Amino acid sequence: MPEHTTGQASAHREGTGLWADLLLTPGTVSATAEAADGFDEVAALLTAPDVRRVVITGNGAQWHVALALWLAWLQVPDPPVGLLAVPGGLVARGQFPWREGDRLLALSSSGEFRDVIEAIEAGAPRPIAAVTANPQSTIGAAAEARALVSVQTLRARTHTQGYAGALIAGLGVLARMSGDAALRSATESAGARLAPLVDAARATASPNGRPHAGVCLGTGPAWPAALHTALCLREVAILPVDGYETREGATTGRFSTVPGDLAVTVAGPQPDPLLDEAAGILAGGGAEVVAIAGDPGADPRLSPATALPRAIALSIDLALLAGLDPDAPSWAGAYDRTSRGR
């Protein structure tokens, strides 16, 4: 990446609202898991005798949570129901081909995501379950069962507490649906695991300059983490960054890589030779590789949360290097009009 005359951005990182939001995230994740508000009710609704398939949907960060939940469900040896994750646009305006025995699990921190509201109004199968931070919202009020996410005061538009909390709430529901004691324990300790990772991210140096573009890669449960890291870089630093599963990133992600680009590798808790290989391939194309290490002691299914602190730190730094405000991005109005119809 080219040198930038503004110097180190990390000294200013902690003055942003987004960083303040991140600092609260371990506590809100712990509060979400400890309260487990509605987890049992959602699990019971989604495993009722007449349920054959759970359709999980969300937008943006919540879509990445939906994908992470689907990947976690693939590890269940004898699942009581099928599970499918789809982006919100596929259920909008009554377009989705619902089947007998389907149940909708809607992920929306605000509870006001337009596509899911349209799906409910168009006749999505009832009863409906939701994971939300706002039980009084349109989606929260429409759901017969709600797993609640704890969110404190937010200063920025990019999701931190809502994203990590939705992952923990969703995994907590899956643990109850499947009887997975290890997953349940992992969700209950997630806040404690996240706190030192936030401290470690605080100590990271900022990059020397901004890339032209970038890619983010992750394997297995770290794939949604890579997608979300790319989203953070787009949202906060306003950079054209794509997220990939590792092998896709090593192949199609390499096509447009040129000197001055950024490649972020997002690791899980175990060594990943495929990710190491991909890093070398992208470096060979001229990309500067930034590695987000996994937490060696964590359950792999927590990877989307454990990668969040470094993703936020990097995104803030690259925004500040360009003189951008990480807390008030220029896209906010357009996003609200599109996603919430206002």
VOPAGU-2260 file (C-alpha; in pm, 1 decimal, decimal comma):
REM VOPAGU-2260
SITE   aa  ch    i         X         Y         Z
SITE  MET   A    0       0,0       0,0       0,0
SITE  PRO   A    1     133,4     348,0     -75,7
SITE  GLU   A    2     270,9     566,5     199,5
SITE  HIS   A    3      23,9     820,1     336,2
SITE  THR   A    4     127,4    1159,6     465,6
SITE  THR   A    5    -114,2    1159,5     758,6
SITE  GLY   A    6     100,9     903,8     940,8
SITE  GLN   A    7     -31,5     663,5    1200,2
SITE  ALA   A    8    -408,9     657,3    1240,7
SITE  SER   A    9    -417,8     424,3    1539,0
SITE  ALA   A   10    -356,1     710,5    1781,7
SITE  HIS   A   11    -693,3     853,6    1677,9
SITE  ARG   A   12    -880,2     521,6    1657,8
SITE  GLU   A   13    -991,3     531,1    2018,5
SITE  GLY   A   14   -1157,9     868,0    1973,5
SITE  THR   A   15   -1420,5     726,5    1740,2
SITE  GLY   A   16   -1770,0     618,2    1833,1
SITE  LEU   A   17   -1720,6     291,8    1647,8
SITE  TRP   A   18   -1428,6     200,1    1871,5
SITE  ALA   A   19   -1635,9     290,2    2176,9
SITE  ASP   A   20   -1910,3      59,9    2047,3
SITE  LEU   A   21   -1656,7    -221,1    2008,0
SITE  LEU   A   22   -1532,0    -176,5    2364,7
SITE  LEU   A   23   -1884,0    -249,5    2489,4
SITE  THR   A   24   -1921,1    -562,0    2277,1
SITE  PRO   A   25   -1768,7    -823,8    2511,7
SITE  GLY   A   26   -2002,9    -707,9    2785,9
SITE  THR   A   27   -2312,9    -708,4    2567,2
SITE  VAL   A   28   -2222,9   -1052,1    2429,3
SITE  SER   A   29   -2193,7   -1183,2    2784,6
SITE  ALA   A   30   -2524,5   -1020,6    2876,7
SITE  THR   A   31   -2693,9   -1178,6    2574,6
SITE  ALA   A   32   -2565,8   -1526,0    2659,8
SITE  GLU   A   33   -2631,9   -1498,4    3032,8
SITE  ALA   A   34   -2989,7   -1377,9    2988,8
SITE  ALA   A   35   -3062,3   -1627,8    2709,4
SITE  ASP   A   36   -3388,2   -1436,7    2674,9
SITE  GLY   A   37   -3620,4   -1632,7    2447,9
SITE  PHE   A   38   -3359,4   -1888,8    2341,7
SITE  ASP   A   39   -3560,6   -2185,1    2468,0
SITE  GLU   A   40   -3882,8   -2054,0    2315,0
SITE  VAL   A   41   -3725,3   -2001,2    1972,4
SITE  ALA   A   42   -3561,9   -2344,7    1982,9
SITE  ALA   A   43   -3893,7   -2507,2    2073,0
SITE  LEU   A   44   -4077,9   -2325,6    1794,5
SITE  LEU   A   45   -3818,4   -2428,1    1536,0
SITE  THR   A   46   -3817,3   -2795,0    1638,5
SITE  ALA   A   47   -4192,1   -2842,7    1679,0
SITE  PRO   A   48   -4323,2   -3174,7    1539,7
SITE  ASP   A   49   -4460,4   -3014,1    1222,3
SITE  VAL   A   50   -4134,2   -2833,5    1131,8
SITE  ARG   A   51   -3923,2   -2978,3     852,9
SITE  ARG   A   52   -3700,1   -2686,5     754,9
SITE  VAL   A   53   -3585,5   -2361,7     914,9
SITE  VAL   A   54   -3518,6   -2075,1     672,5
SITE  ILE   A   55   -3283,8   -1815,5     823,5
SITE  THR   A   56   -3254,8   -1475,2     662,0
SITE  GLY   A   57   -3100,1   -1134,6     721,6
SITE  ASN   A   58   -2920,8    -850,7     545,0
SITE  GLY   A   59   -2560,1    -734,9     555,9
SITE  ALA   A   60   -2401,4    -832,6     886,5
SITE  GLN   A   61   -2709,6   -1035,7     975,9
SITE  TRP   A   62   -2682,4   -1229,6     650,0
SITE  HIS   A   63   -2329,0   -1322,4     752,1
SITE  VAL   A   64   -2467,7   -1443,7    1085,8
SITE  ALA   A   65   -2727,4   -1650,8     898,1
SITE  LEU   A   66   -2450,2   -1808,7     692,3
SITE  ALA   A   67   -2248,9   -1882,2    1007,3
SITE  LEU   A   68   -2550,6   -2053,5    1163,2
SITE  TRP   A   69   -2600,6   -2267,7     854,1
SITE  LEU   A   70   -2234,6   -2373,8     861,0
SITE  ALA   A   71   -2264,4   -2456,4    1230,9
SITE  TRP   A   72   -2575,1   -2665,2    1161,2
SITE  LEU   A   73   -2382,4   -2869,3     905,6
SITE  GLN   A   74   -2176,4   -3004,4    1196,2
SITE  VAL   A   75   -2482,2   -3144,7    1378,2
SITE  PRO   A   76   -2462,6   -3524,6    1331,4
SITE  ASP   A   77   -2836,5   -3596,1    1348,4
SITE  PRO   A   78   -3022,6   -3266,5    1298,9
SITE  PRO   A   79   -3389,0   -3264,3    1403,1
SITE  VAL   A   80   -3480,1   -3030,7    1114,9
SITE  GLY   A   81   -3321,7   -2901,3     796,8
SITE  LEU   A   82   -3178,1   -2551,9     788,1
SITE  LEU   A   83   -3129,1   -2312,9     495,9
SITE  ALA   A   84   -2970,6   -1965,4     500,7
SITE  VAL   A   85   -3074,4   -1713,9     234,5
SITE  PRO   A   86   -3009,5   -1339,1     194,9
SITE  GLY   A   87   -3303,7   -1114,0     270,7
SITE  GLY   A   88   -3371,3   -1024,3     -89,3
SITE  LEU   A   89   -3477,4   -1381,0    -168,3
SITE  VAL   A   90   -3770,9   -1363,6      72,8
SITE  ALA   A   91   -3881,7   -1009,1     -16,6
SITE  ARG   A   92   -4222,9    -940,6    -168,1
SITE  GLY   A   93   -4345,5   -1296,2    -140,6
SITE  GLN   A   94   -4091,5   -1436,4    -386,3
SITE  PHE   A   95   -3960,5   -1726,5    -178,6
SITE  PRO   A   96   -4095,1   -2077,3    -259,0
SITE  TRP   A   97   -4206,3   -2177,3      88,8
SITE  ARG   A   98   -4269,8   -2545,2     156,1
SITE  GLU   A   99   -4497,7   -2722,3     395,1
SITE  GLY   A  100   -4319,9   -2747,9     728,3
SITE  ASP   A  101   -4106,4   -2435,0     679,8
SITE  ARG   A  102   -4038,7   -2189,4     961,3
SITE  LEU   A  103   -3881,9   -1846,0     922,2
SITE  LEU   A  104   -3604,9   -1731,9    1156,2
SITE  ALA   A  105   -3555,1   -1361,1    1089,7
SITE  LEU   A  106   -3231,5   -1190,7    1194,9
SITE  SER   A  107   -3260,6    -813,2    1233,7
SITE  SER   A  108   -3097,5    -607,7    1506,5
SITE  SER   A  109   -3331,4    -313,0    1449,0
SITE  GLY   A  110   -3628,4    -532,6    1366,7
SITE  GLU   A  111   -3716,4    -302,0    1079,1
SITE  PHE   A  112   -3548,7    -462,6     778,6
SITE  ARG   A  113   -3783,9    -412,5     485,2
SITE  ASP   A  114   -3731,7    -741,2     300,6
SITE  VAL   A  115   -3821,1    -951,0     604,7
SITE  ILE   A  116   -4122,8    -733,9     682,2
SITE  GLU   A  117   -4240,3    -785,1     323,0
SITE  ALA   A  118   -4194,3   -1161,2     359,9
SITE  ILE   A  119   -4407,6   -1164,0     673,5
SITE  GLU   A  120   -4676,0    -945,8     515,3
SITE  ALA   A  121   -4677,5   -1165,0     203,1
SITE  GLY   A  122   -4762,8   -1474,7     402,2
SITE  ALA   A  123   -4444,7   -1639,5     528,9
SITE  PRO   A  124   -4541,1   -1951,6     725,9
SITE  ARG   A  125   -4647,7   -1887,5    1082,2
SITE  PRO   A  126   -4541,0   -1898,7    1356,7
SITE  ILE   A  127   -4229,2   -1687,8    1301,9
SITE  ALA   A  128   -3914,6   -1660,9    1514,4
SITE  ALA   A  129   -3671,3   -1371,0    1532,0
SITE  VAL   A  130   -3331,6   -1278,3    1669,9
SITE  THR   A  131   -3343,9    -906,1    1742,4
SITE  ALA   A  132   -3231,7    -632,1    1978,1
SITE  ASN   A  133   -3571,0    -461,6    1950,9
SITE  PRO   A  134   -3868,7    -673,7    2058,5
SITE  GLN   A  135   -4106,0    -379,3    2004,5
SITE  SER   A  136   -4003,8    -344,9    1638,5
SITE  THR   A  137   -4217,3    -451,8    1344,1
SITE  ILE   A  138   -4037,9    -786,2    1313,8
SITE  GLY   A  139   -4009,6    -835,2    1689,1
SITE  ALA   A  140   -4380,1    -773,6    1740,8
SITE  ALA   A  141   -4475,1   -1003,4    1451,9
SITE  ALA   A  142   -4267,8   -1294,9    1581,0
SITE  GLU   A  143   -4424,7   -1551,7    1808,4
SITE  ALA   A  144   -4085,0   -1620,4    1967,9
SITE  ARG   A  145   -3786,6   -1387,0    2000,7
SITE  ALA   A  146   -3424,9   -1445,4    2104,0
SITE  LEU   A  147   -3312,7   -1108,7    2235,4
SITE  VAL   A  148   -2974,2    -947,9    2178,9
SITE  SER   A  149   -2830,4    -700,9    2429,4
SITE  VAL   A  150   -2715,9    -373,2    2271,5
SITE  GLN   A  151   -2601,9     -66,5    2465,9
SITE  THR   A  152   -2568,6     286,8    2336,0
SITE  LEU   A  153   -2450,1     292,6    1975,0
SITE  ARG   A  154   -2244,9     579,9    1837,7
SITE  ALA   A  155   -2174,2     448,8    1486,7
SITE  ARG   A  156   -2367,6     295,4    1199,5
SITE  THR   A  157   -2156,0     -18,7    1163,1
SITE  HIS   A  158   -2280,9    -313,0    1369,2
SITE  THR   A  159   -2057,4    -441,9    1646,1
SITE  GLN   A  160   -2271,2    -539,7    1945,6
SITE  GLY   A  161   -2571,8    -633,4    1731,6
SITE  TYR   A  162   -2364,1    -848,8    1498,4
SITE  ALA   A  163   -2170,8   -1039,1    1764,6
SITE  GLY   A  164   -2478,3   -1066,1    1984,7
SITE  ALA   A  165   -2690,2   -1208,1    1703,1
SITE  LEU   A  166   -2424,7   -1471,6    1636,9
SITE  ILE   A  167   -2417,3   -1574,1    2002,4
SITE  ALA   A  168   -2796,0   -1573,7    2031,4
SITE  GLY   A  169   -2830,7   -1775,0    1710,8
SITE  LEU   A  170   -2569,8   -2028,8    1817,4
SITE  GLY   A  171   -2734,6   -2048,2    2158,4
SITE  VAL   A  172   -3063,3   -2135,3    1989,8
SITE  LEU   A  173   -2893,1   -2397,7    1771,0
SITE  ALA   A  174   -2729,2   -2550,4    2079,0
SITE  ARG   A  175   -3071,4   -2594,0    2234,5
SITE  MET   A  176   -3221,7   -2729,7    1912,5
SITE  SER   A  177   -2948,4   -2991,9    1876,3
SITE  GLY   A  178   -2859,4   -3063,2    2238,4
SITE  ASP   A  179   -2498,5   -2959,1    2170,2
SITE  ALA   A  180   -2353,6   -2897,3    2515,9
SITE  ALA   A  181   -2014,3   -2786,8    2378,5
SITE  LEU   A  182   -2172,7   -2519,5    2160,1
SITE  ARG   A  183   -2387,3   -2397,2    2447,0
SITE  SER   A  184   -2079,5   -2368,1    2668,2
SITE  ALA   A  185   -1894,3   -2181,9    2391,6
SITE  THR   A  186   -2169,2   -1921,7    2364,4
SITE  GLU   A  187   -2175,5   -1873,2    2740,4
SITE  SER   A  188   -1801,5   -1798,1    2749,6
SITE  ALA   A  189   -1788,7   -1593,8    2427,6
SITE  GLY   A  190   -1782,7   -1253,5    2596,7
SITE  ALA   A  191   -1488,6   -1354,8    2813,5
SITE  ARG   A  192   -1301,6   -1480,1    2506,5
SITE  LEU   A  193   -1375,9   -1158,5    2316,3
SITE  ALA   A  194   -1248,4    -914,1    2579,7
SITE  PRO   A  195    -873,0    -989,8    2542,3
SITE  LEU   A  196    -909,7    -984,2    2163,8
SITE  VAL   A  197   -1040,5    -628,1    2186,3
SITE  ASP   A  198    -740,6    -538,6    2403,5
SITE  ALA   A  199    -506,2    -699,6    2149,7
SITE  ALA   A  200    -668,4    -507,8    1864,1
SITE  ARG   A  201    -613,2    -186,0    2057,3
SITE  ALA   A  202    -238,5    -251,0    2046,9
SITE  THR   A  203    -214,9    -311,5    1671,1
SITE  ALA   A  204     -35,4     -53,2    1460,1
SITE  SER   A  205    -222,9     116,6    1180,6
SITE  PRO   A  206    -127,3      60,2     816,2
SITE  ASN   A  207     104,6     304,1     643,3
SITE  GLY   A  208    -143,5     388,2     369,1
SITE  ARG   A  209    -462,6     296,5     191,5
SITE  PRO   A  210    -488,1      15,0     -62,8
SITE  HIS   A  211    -654,2      49,8    -401,3
SITE  ALA   A  212    -884,7    -244,5    -332,6
SITE  GLY   A  213    -878,6    -568,8    -141,9
SITE  VAL   A  214    -997,1    -919,5     -67,4
SITE  CYS   A  215   -1072,0   -1101,8     257,7
SITE  LEU   A  216   -1049,4   -1480,3     289,7
SITE  GLY   A  217   -1159,5   -1736,8     546,1
SITE  THR   A  218   -1209,1   -2113,0     566,6
SITE  GLY   A  219   -1511,4   -2294,8     707,9
SITE  PRO   A  220   -1657,9   -2101,3    1002,5
SITE  ALA   A  221   -1410,4   -1821,1     928,5
SITE  TRP   A  222   -1565,9   -1770,2     583,7
SITE  PRO   A  223   -1853,9   -1558,2     724,0
SITE  ALA   A  224   -1591,4   -1375,9     931,2
SITE  ALA   A  225   -1406,6   -1289,3     609,8
SITE  LEU   A  226   -1729,0   -1171,3     448,3
SITE  HIS   A  227   -1799,0    -948,1     745,0
SITE  THR   A  228   -1443,9    -813,1     751,8
SITE  ALA   A  229   -1487,3    -714,5     387,9
SITE  LEU   A  230   -1819,7    -551,6     474,7
SITE  CYS   A  231   -1655,7    -348,7     752,3
SITE  LEU   A  232   -1387,7    -226,7     512,7
SITE  ARG   A  233   -1654,7    -124,9     262,1
SITE  GLU   A  234   -1878,1      39,4     522,5
SITE  VAL   A  235   -1620,0     221,7     727,5
SITE  ALA   A  236   -1316,1     274,5     504,2
SITE  ILE   A  237   -1522,1     300,4     181,8
SITE  LEU   A  238   -1290,1      62,1      -0,9
SITE  PRO   A  239   -1384,7    -186,1    -276,0
SITE  VAL   A  240   -1317,8    -510,5     -88,1
SITE  ASP   A  241   -1461,4    -854,0    -165,4
SITE  GLY   A  242   -1501,7   -1143,2      77,2
SITE  TYR   A  243   -1427,1   -1501,4     -26,3
SITE  GLU   A  244   -1410,7   -1856,4      96,2
SITE  THR   A  245   -1040,1   -1936,7     100,3
SITE  ARG   A  246   -1014,9   -2144,6    -216,0
SITE  GLU   A  247   -1230,9   -1898,5    -408,9
SITE  GLY   A  248   -1006,4   -1619,6    -288,5
SITE  ALA   A  249    -693,0   -1803,8    -396,7
SITE  THR   A  250    -837,6   -1851,3    -745,6
SITE  THR   A  251   -1100,0   -1600,4    -856,9
SITE  GLY   A  252    -994,3   -1351,3    -589,9
SITE  ARG   A  253    -648,0   -1344,3    -743,3
SITE  PHE   A  254    -771,4   -1236,1   -1088,1
SITE  SER   A  255    -776,6    -861,3   -1023,4
SITE  THR   A  256    -508,8    -844,5    -751,8
SITE  VAL   A  257    -241,6    -587,6    -835,1
SITE  PRO   A  258      41,3    -420,6    -642,4
SITE  GLY   A  259    -102,4    -183,0    -384,7
SITE  ASP   A  260    -398,7    -405,0    -299,9
SITE  LEU   A  261    -484,0    -547,3      41,7
SITE  ALA   A  262    -542,2    -914,1     126,1
SITE  VAL   A  263    -682,3    -996,8     470,1
SITE  THR   A  264    -662,2   -1358,2     583,3
SITE  VAL   A  265    -909,1   -1444,7     859,6
SITE  ALA   A  266    -804,9   -1756,3    1048,0
SITE  GLY   A  267    -994,0   -1996,5    1267,8
SITE  PRO   A  268    -846,3   -2147,7    1583,7
SITE  GLN   A  269    -655,8   -2426,5    1405,0
SITE  PRO   A  270    -364,8   -2409,6    1155,5
SITE  ASP   A  271    -496,0   -2362,1     802,4
SITE  PRO   A  272    -257,9   -2463,8     520,4
SITE  LEU   A  273    -510,3   -2354,8     256,7
SITE  LEU   A  274    -520,1   -2004,4     402,4
SITE  ASP   A  275    -140,4   -1991,3     415,2
SITE  GLU   A  276    -124,4   -2099,0      52,0
SITE  ALA   A  277    -379,9   -1835,4     -48,1
SITE  ALA   A  278    -183,1   -1564,7     132,2
SITE  GLY   A  279     125,2   -1653,9     -70,4
SITE  ILE   A  280     -69,5   -1651,5    -395,7
SITE  LEU   A  281    -215,4   -1306,5    -327,9
SITE  ALA   A  282     118,8   -1170,7    -209,7
SITE  GLY   A  283     261,5   -1295,1    -538,0
SITE  GLY   A  284      14,2   -1066,6    -712,8
SITE  GLY   A  285     145,6    -769,1    -519,8
SITE  ALA   A  286    -106,4    -754,5    -235,9
SITE  GLU   A  287      -2,7    -660,1     115,8
SITE  VAL   A  288    -125,1    -942,3     340,3
SITE  VAL   A  289    -275,1    -861,1     679,3
SITE  ALA   A  290    -346,3   -1165,5     896,1
SITE  ILE   A  291    -628,8   -1176,0    1149,1
SITE  ALA   A  292    -526,4   -1462,2    1373,7
SITE  GLY   A  293    -774,7   -1705,0    1519,8
SITE  ASP   A  294    -823,3   -1762,8    1890,6
SITE  PRO   A  295    -652,5   -2100,1    1953,9
SITE  GLY   A  296    -874,4   -2184,4    2249,4
SITE  ALA   A  297   -1206,7   -2087,6    2095,6
SITE  ASP   A  298   -1476,6   -2301,2    1941,6
SITE  PRO   A  299   -1436,1   -2257,6    1562,3
SITE  ARG   A  300   -1801,7   -2157,3    1536,0
SITE  LEU   A  301   -1720,1   -1836,2    1722,9
SITE  SER   A  302   -1481,8   -1722,1    1446,4
SITE  PRO   A  303   -1712,5   -1448,6    1309,6
SITE  ALA   A  304   -1707,5   -1284,8    1653,6
SITE  THR   A  305   -1341,4   -1339,4    1737,8
SITE  ALA   A  306   -1232,0   -1172,6    1411,5
SITE  LEU   A  307   -1442,6    -862,4    1477,3
SITE  PRO   A  308   -1198,0    -655,2    1688,5
SITE  ARG   A  309    -917,8    -661,7    1430,7
SITE  ALA   A  310   -1164,3    -604,4    1147,1
SITE  ILE   A  311   -1300,0    -293,1    1317,2
SITE  ALA   A  312    -953,8    -160,7    1406,5
SITE  LEU   A  313    -828,8    -198,2    1049,4
SITE  SER   A  314   -1142,4     -42,5     903,9
SITE  ILE   A  315   -1125,6     260,4    1132,6
SITE  ASP   A  316    -757,3     315,8    1060,1
SITE  LEU   A  317    -804,6     303,2     683,5
SITE  ALA   A  318   -1098,9     541,5     708,9
SITE  LEU   A  319    -899,2     791,7     913,0
SITE  LEU   A  320    -609,2     777,2     668,0
SITE  ALA   A  321    -848,6     909,2     402,5
SITE  GLY   A  322    -998,3    1174,6     628,7
SITE  LEU   A  323   -1330,9     988,0     652,2
SITE  ASP   A  324   -1559,8     983,5     954,4
SITE  PRO   A  325   -1600,6     619,4    1065,5
SITE  ASP   A  326   -1914,4     709,6    1259,9
SITE  ALA   A  327   -2106,9     900,8     994,0
SITE  PRO   A  328   -2056,5     742,0     651,0
SITE  SER   A  329   -2194,9     911,3     342,5
SITE  TRP   A  330   -2402,5     606,8     247,6
SITE  ALA   A  331   -2625,8     612,8     558,8
SITE  GLY   A  332   -2923,0     791,9     403,8
SITE  ALA   A  333   -2926,9     576,4      92,6
SITE  TYR   A  334   -2904,3     262,3     304,2
SITE  ASP   A  335   -3198,5     363,2     521,7
SITE  ARG   A  336   -3413,4     440,7     220,4
SITE  THR   A  337   -3333,7     103,4      64,5
SITE  SER   A  338   -3334,0    -125,3     367,0
SITE  ARG   A  339   -3606,7      36,1     574,4
SITE  GLY   A  340   -3807,2     227,6     315,9
SITE  ARG   A  341   -3741,4     567,3     470,8
